[in-house]
Amino acid sequence: MVGVRYAAGGTSPTSGFDCSGLVAYAYFRASQHELPRTTGYLSRIGMRIDSHDLRPGDLVFFNTQGHRNSHVGIYLGDQRFIHAPSSGGTVRIDNMRGRYWLRRFDGARRVFL
């Protein structure tokens, strides 16, 4: 999905993705399980985990809009995560150790399917 354009409310590669749309799409494709469609609801499912216990597939949350859990991505390993960042952007992989993401990290959740 890297390179697919960002679209507010987007839920597919053809329409584009917002952050929670990308997460819901990826989890459904991988497991045939539907996840909630907003970051607020996603931040309440599964089990809260500490950042040093992250495993690929865990959800990582950030404060990018002045409130907790306003952005979500999927952890890939080695401090990298995939996400649909913002209007005008595309789905990309970023490093969680980057200054921007470190200051905005809100926590992580492990979803059990």
Secondary structure, 3 states (H helix, E strand, C coil): CCCCEECCCCEECCCEECHHHHHHHHHHHHHCCCCCCCHHHHCCCCEEECHHHCCCCCEEEECCCCCCCCEEEEEEECCEEEECCCCCCECEEEECCCHHHHHHEEEEEECCC
